[in-house]
Amino acid sequence: MLNIQDIFMHILLLDLGKEMRGGQWQVFYLARALARSQNFTVTLAAPAKAPLFQHAATVEGITLLPLSSGADWDIRNIYKLRRAVTRDYAQVIHTHCAKSASLGGIIKKMCGTGVRLIHTRRVSYPLKKGWSGNKYLLADAIVGVSQEISDTVLESISTLEKYKVSTIHSGIDASRYQEKKKREDDRVIIGMIGALTEQKGHVVLVKALGELAKYKDIPTWEARFVGDGPLFGEIKDLAEELGISSHLALLGRQDARDQLPYFDLLAVPSVNGEGSSGVIKEGWVGQLPVVTSDLPSNLELVENNKSGLTFPNHDHKRLAQHLRNLMLDSKLRARLVEGGNKRVQEFTDMKMATAYMELYNQL
């Protein structure tokens, strides 16, 4: 039997994201774990001006490959990546976004069977026809960050061998987060974190807040949205229409870790496209009761009435009921926080990285 201690391997991680979102944090955690391991070395290829590149520069042992931030298929990037395989003997190319999957596919075709190619997919949307989907056929392995994503990949590409697809949930580094802060007021603060885009479900939550405002038996409350995006105007207008503008603070994009310690409840009303929600895990680490929609990927994380409360997707009235119940029931809040504390131990950054290391060895 193959012994993991007997293997030494060089991994090339590729991500073309220009912002530090959840996917980029996963790449950072993985690169850091590989750099600290005894059996792997790692090169991280990313746009030179991207936050991911700058974060990785602070970790000893990560070799950095700066890419052009111009066109995704810039010939200079192709040349650098091919050289990283042929000269630096990278044995695995591991891509982490749709654009890098395309670039990784090109390098795989140029370098042939001497390099293994892995794609990680983080959204549950079906794959598109043409090259957008066919590039996944070039991979030696495909990882969905939820079982829903893995199933969707297999449904989208009928010719894809099932054994190539596996699931590795995203992880979280709890040490990066602050302890919950005590406030000297009686308000209940409902938090939501995410870009102001349709799939995150802000409109569902605003409608729920409109229902919440009708209850007369609950404490004074406030909702805080962390994030920016194209729905800012629509959300603001809907809040005014429902008469809850005074209850809602749109905080814009900022580091969620600065706001989490001041929340009392966390809402995750995503309506589609969710992967392995980092926000749910942030709520658990932040000692918050979590309320989430029942998207399949969310249900892979949250055990209803144990580590969170779930509601039918789009059902803003049920969401409002859950929020009210949490405001009035301290025992329910405590039980969900305790359940979240236990559940998040299954989704650490090191568990995620270890699962990828095992996959590399299998290849």
C-alpha positions as CSV (number, residue, x, y, z in Angstrom):
1,M,0.0,0.0,0.0
2,L,1.2,3.5,-0.9
3,N,2.4,5.4,2.2
4,I,1.8,9.1,2.3
5,Q,5.1,9.7,4.1
6,D,7.0,8.2,1.1
7,I,5.7,10.8,-1.4
8,F,7.2,14.2,-2.3
9,M,5.3,16.3,-4.7
10,H,5.3,19.9,-6.1
11,I,1.9,21.5,-6.5
12,L,1.1,24.5,-8.7
13,L,-2.0,26.4,-7.4
14,L,-3.6,28.7,-9.9
15,D,-6.2,31.4,-9.2
16,L,-7.0,34.4,-11.3
17,G,-9.3,36.2,-8.8
18,K,-8.5,39.9,-8.4
19,E,-10.3,40.2,-5.0
20,M,-9.9,38.4,-1.7
21,R,-13.2,36.6,-1.6
22,G,-14.0,33.2,0.0
23,G,-12.4,31.2,-2.8
24,Q,-9.2,33.1,-2.5
25,W,-9.0,32.5,1.2
26,Q,-9.3,28.7,0.6
27,V,-6.4,28.9,-1.9
28,F,-4.4,30.8,0.8
29,Y,-5.1,28.2,3.5
30,L,-4.2,25.4,1.1
31,A,-1.0,27.0,0.0
32,R,0.0,27.7,3.6
33,A,-0.6,24.1,4.6
34,L,1.3,22.8,1.7
35,A,4.3,25.1,2.5
36,R,4.3,23.8,6.1
37,S,4.0,20.2,5.2
38,Q,6.9,17.7,4.9
39,N,5.8,16.0,1.7
40,F,4.9,18.9,-0.6
41,T,6.3,22.1,-2.1
42,V,4.0,24.7,-3.6
43,T,4.0,27.5,-6.1
44,L,1.1,29.9,-6.1
45,A,0.3,31.6,-9.5
46,A,-1.9,34.6,-9.3
47,P,-2.2,38.2,-10.6
48,A,0.7,40.1,-9.1
49,K,-1.5,42.9,-7.8
50,A,-4.2,40.6,-6.3
51,P,-4.7,40.5,-2.5
52,L,-4.2,36.7,-2.6
53,F,-0.6,37.2,-4.0
54,Q,0.1,39.8,-1.3
55,H,-1.2,37.6,1.5
56,A,0.8,34.6,0.3
57,A,4.0,36.7,0.2
58,T,3.8,36.7,4.0
59,V,4.1,32.9,4.4
60,E,7.5,31.3,4.3
61,G,7.8,28.5,1.9
62,I,5.3,29.6,-0.8
63,T,7.0,30.2,-4.1
64,L,5.2,33.0,-5.9
65,L,4.6,33.2,-9.7
66,P,3.2,36.7,-10.6
67,L,0.8,36.7,-13.5
68,S,-0.3,39.5,-15.7
69,S,-3.6,41.1,-14.6
70,G,-4.6,41.7,-18.3
71,A,-6.3,39.2,-20.5
72,D,-6.9,35.9,-18.7
73,W,-5.2,34.0,-21.6
74,D,-2.3,36.4,-21.9
75,I,0.5,34.6,-23.8
76,R,2.9,35.7,-21.0
77,N,0.9,33.9,-18.4
78,I,0.8,30.7,-20.6
79,Y,4.5,30.9,-21.0
80,K,5.2,31.3,-17.3
81,L,2.9,28.5,-16.3
82,R,4.3,26.1,-18.9
83,R,7.8,26.9,-17.7
84,A,6.7,26.3,-14.1
85,V,5.7,22.8,-15.1
86,T,8.6,21.9,-17.4
87,R,11.4,23.6,-15.6
88,D,10.2,23.6,-12.0
89,Y,8.7,20.1,-12.3
90,A,5.3,20.8,-11.0
91,Q,3.5,17.5,-10.9
92,V,0.0,18.9,-10.2
93,I,-1.8,22.0,-11.5
94,H,-4.7,22.8,-9.3
95,T,-7.1,25.5,-10.5
96,H,-9.5,27.3,-8.3
97,C,-11.8,29.5,-10.4
98,A,-13.6,29.1,-13.8
99,K,-11.0,31.3,-15.6
100,S,-8.1,29.5,-14.2
101,A,-9.7,26.2,-15.2
102,S,-9.5,27.4,-18.8
103,L,-5.9,28.4,-18.5
104,G,-5.0,25.2,-16.7
105,G,-6.7,23.2,-19.5
106,I,-4.4,24.9,-22.0
107,I,-1.3,24.1,-20.0
108,K,-2.4,20.5,-19.6
109,K,-2.8,20.1,-23.4
110,M,0.6,21.6,-23.9
111,C,2.4,19.5,-21.3
112,G,0.5,16.2,-21.8
113,T,0.3,13.4,-19.3
114,G,3.4,14.4,-17.4
115,V,1.3,16.7,-15.2
116,R,-2.0,16.1,-13.4
117,L,-4.8,18.7,-13.5
118,I,-7.3,19.3,-10.8
119,H,-10.2,21.8,-11.0
120,T,-12.0,23.0,-7.8
121,R,-15.5,24.3,-8.5
122,R,-17.2,26.5,-5.9
123,V,-20.7,27.3,-7.3
124,S,-23.6,25.0,-7.9
125,Y,-24.7,26.5,-11.3
126,P,-24.8,23.9,-14.2
127,L,-21.8,24.0,-16.5
128,K,-22.3,25.8,-19.8
129,K,-22.0,24.1,-23.2
130,G,-18.9,24.3,-25.3
131,W,-15.4,25.0,-23.9
132,S,-16.8,26.2,-20.6
133,G,-17.9,22.7,-19.8
134,N,-15.5,20.7,-22.0
135,K,-12.4,22.0,-20.3
136,Y,-13.4,19.9,-17.3
137,L,-13.0,16.8,-19.4
138,L,-9.2,17.6,-19.5
139,A,-9.0,17.3,-15.7
140,D,-7.7,14.2,-13.9
141,A,-9.9,15.1,-11.0
142,I,-12.7,17.6,-10.2
143,V,-13.6,18.7,-6.7
144,G,-16.9,20.3,-5.8
145,V,-16.9,22.2,-2.5
146,S,-20.3,20.6,-1.8
147,Q,-22.0,17.4,-2.8
148,E,-24.6,19.5,-4.7
149,I,-21.8,21.0,-6.9
150,S,-20.3,17.5,-7.5
151,D,-23.6,16.1,-8.5
152,T,-24.3,19.2,-10.8
153,V,-20.9,18.7,-12.6
154,L,-21.8,15.0,-13.3
155,E,-25.2,16.0,-14.5
156,S,-23.8,18.7,-16.8
157,I,-21.2,16.4,-18.5
158,S,-22.7,13.0,-19.3
159,T,-19.4,11.7,-20.6
160,L,-17.4,12.5,-17.4
161,E,-16.2,9.5,-15.4
162,K,-17.8,9.5,-12.0
163,Y,-14.6,8.4,-10.2
164,K,-13.0,11.7,-11.2
165,V,-15.4,13.8,-9.2
166,S,-15.2,14.2,-5.4
167,T,-16.3,16.6,-2.7
168,I,-14.1,18.6,-0.3
169,H,-15.9,21.3,1.7
170,S,-14.2,24.6,2.2
171,G,-12.6,25.2,5.6
172,I,-12.2,28.1,8.0
173,D,-9.3,29.2,10.2
174,A,-11.0,30.1,13.5
175,S,-7.9,31.9,14.8
176,R,-8.5,34.8,12.4
177,Y,-11.7,35.7,14.1
178,Q,-12.4,37.8,17.2
179,E,-14.5,36.9,20.2
180,K,-18.0,38.1,20.5
181,K,-18.2,41.7,22.0
182,K,-20.5,42.7,24.8
183,R,-22.6,45.7,24.0
184,E,-24.2,48.0,26.6
185,D,-27.7,48.1,25.0
186,D,-30.7,45.8,24.6
187,R,-30.9,45.9,20.8
188,V,-30.8,42.6,18.8
189,I,-28.6,43.0,15.8
190,I,-29.3,40.8,12.8
191,G,-26.3,40.5,10.5
192,M,-26.0,39.5,6.9
193,I,-22.7,39.2,5.0
194,G,-22.3,39.0,1.2
195,A,-22.2,40.9,-2.0
196,L,-25.4,42.7,-2.8
197,T,-26.3,40.4,-5.7
198,E,-29.5,38.4,-6.4
199,Q,-28.3,35.0,-5.4
200,K,-27.4,36.0,-1.9
201,G,-31.1,36.7,-1.0
202,H,-31.0,40.2,0.5
203,V,-34.4,40.9,-0.9
204,V,-35.8,37.8,1.0
205,L,-34.3,39.1,4.2
206,V,-35.6,42.7,3.7
207,K,-39.1,41.3,3.2
208,A,-38.6,39.2,6.4
209,L,-37.6,42.3,8.2
210,G,-40.9,43.9,7.0
211,E,-42.8,41.1,8.7
212,L,-40.6,41.3,11.8
213,A,-41.6,44.9,12.2
214,K,-45.2,43.8,12.7
215,Y,-44.5,41.9,15.9
216,K,-45.1,43.9,19.1
217,D,-43.5,41.3,21.5
218,I,-39.9,41.5,20.4
219,P,-36.9,43.6,21.6
220,T,-35.7,46.6,19.7
221,W,-33.8,45.3,16.7
222,E,-31.5,46.5,13.9
223,A,-30.2,44.7,10.7
224,R,-26.7,45.3,9.3
225,F,-25.8,44.3,5.8
226,V,-22.0,44.0,5.1
227,G,-21.2,44.1,1.4
228,D,-21.7,46.1,-1.8
229,G,-23.0,45.4,-5.2
230,P,-25.6,46.2,-7.9
231,L,-28.7,45.7,-5.7
232,F,-27.9,48.5,-3.3
233,G,-30.6,50.8,-4.8
234,E,-33.2,48.1,-4.9
235,I,-32.6,47.0,-1.3
236,K,-32.7,50.6,-0.1
237,D,-36.0,51.3,-2.0
238,L,-37.6,48.1,-0.7
239,A,-36.7,49.0,2.8
240,E,-38.3,52.4,2.4
241,E,-41.4,50.9,0.9
242,L,-41.8,48.5,3.8
243,G,-41.1,51.2,6.3
244,I,-38.0,49.6,7.9
245,S,-35.3,52.0,6.7
246,S,-34.7,53.1,10.3
247,H,-33.9,49.5,11.2
248,L,-31.5,48.8,8.3
249,A,-27.8,49.8,8.0
250,L,-26.1,49.2,4.7
251,L,-22.4,49.2,5.7
252,G,-20.8,48.6,2.3
253,R,-17.9,46.3,1.7
254,Q,-15.6,45.8,4.6
255,D,-13.9,43.0,6.5
256,A,-16.7,41.0,8.0
257,R,-14.5,40.0,10.9
258,D,-14.8,43.6,12.2
259,Q,-18.6,43.4,12.3
260,L,-19.3,39.7,13.4
261,P,-18.4,40.3,17.0
262,Y,-21.3,42.8,17.3
263,F,-24.0,40.7,15.7
264,D,-26.5,38.7,17.8
265,L,-28.1,36.7,14.9
266,L,-26.8,35.8,11.5
267,A,-29.1,35.4,8.4
268,V,-27.9,33.5,5.3
269,P,-30.9,33.6,3.0
270,S,-29.1,32.6,-0.3
271,V,-31.6,31.7,-3.1
272,N,-29.2,29.9,-5.5
273,G,-25.7,29.2,-6.6
274,E,-24.3,28.6,-3.0
275,G,-21.3,26.4,-2.5
276,S,-19.9,25.5,0.9
277,S,-20.9,28.7,2.6
278,G,-18.1,30.5,4.4
279,V,-20.6,32.8,6.0
280,I,-22.3,30.0,7.8
281,K,-18.9,28.8,9.2
282,E,-18.1,32.4,10.2
283,G,-21.3,32.6,12.1
284,W,-20.4,29.4,14.0
285,V,-16.9,30.7,14.8
286,G,-18.4,34.0,15.9
287,Q,-20.7,32.2,18.4
288,L,-23.9,33.3,16.5
289,P,-27.2,31.5,16.0
290,V,-27.4,30.9,12.2
291,V,-30.6,31.0,10.1
292,T,-30.3,29.8,6.5
293,S,-32.3,28.9,3.5
294,D,-32.7,25.2,2.7
295,L,-30.5,25.1,-0.4
296,P,-29.0,21.6,-0.7
297,S,-25.4,23.0,-0.2
298,N,-26.6,24.8,3.0
299,L,-28.2,21.6,4.3
300,E,-24.9,19.8,3.9
301,L,-23.6,22.1,6.6
302,V,-26.5,23.0,8.9
303,E,-28.3,20.4,10.9
304,N,-31.8,22.0,11.5
305,N,-32.5,22.8,15.1
306,K,-29.0,21.6,16.1
307,S,-26.4,23.9,14.5
308,G,-28.9,26.4,12.9
309,L,-32.4,27.0,11.8
310,T,-33.4,26.4,8.2
311,F,-36.4,27.8,6.2
312,P,-37.8,27.1,2.8
313,N,-36.0,29.0,0.1
314,H,-37.6,32.4,-0.6
315,D,-40.0,32.0,2.3
316,H,-39.6,35.4,4.0
317,K,-42.4,34.8,6.4
318,R,-40.8,31.7,7.8
319,L,-37.5,33.5,8.1
320,A,-39.2,36.3,10.1
321,Q,-40.7,33.6,12.4
322,H,-37.3,32.1,13.0
323,L,-35.8,35.5,13.8
324,R,-38.6,36.3,16.2
325,N,-38.2,32.9,18.0
326,L,-34.5,33.5,18.4
327,M,-35.1,36.9,19.8
328,L,-37.4,35.5,22.4
329,D,-35.8,32.2,23.3
330,S,-32.4,32.4,25.0
331,K,-32.2,28.6,25.4
332,L,-32.7,28.1,21.6
333,R,-30.0,30.6,20.9
334,A,-27.6,28.8,23.3
335,R,-28.4,25.4,21.8
336,L,-27.7,26.6,18.3
337,V,-24.4,28.2,19.3
338,E,-23.3,25.0,21.0
339,G,-24.2,23.0,18.0
340,G,-22.4,25.4,15.7
341,N,-19.3,25.1,17.9
342,K,-19.3,21.4,17.4
343,R,-20.2,21.4,13.7
344,V,-17.5,23.9,12.7
345,Q,-14.8,21.4,13.9
346,E,-15.7,19.3,10.8
347,F,-14.9,22.2,8.5
348,T,-11.4,23.6,9.5
349,D,-8.8,24.8,7.1
350,M,-6.5,21.9,8.0
351,K,-9.2,19.3,7.3
352,M,-9.7,20.8,3.9
353,A,-6.0,21.0,3.1
354,T,-5.4,17.4,4.4
355,A,-8.2,16.1,2.1
356,Y,-6.5,17.8,-0.9
357,M,-3.2,16.3,0.0
358,E,-4.7,12.9,0.0
359,L,-6.2,13.6,-3.4
360,Y,-2.8,14.6,-4.8
361,N,-1.3,11.4,-3.5
362,Q,-4.1,9.3,-5.1
363,L,-3.2,10.8,-8.5
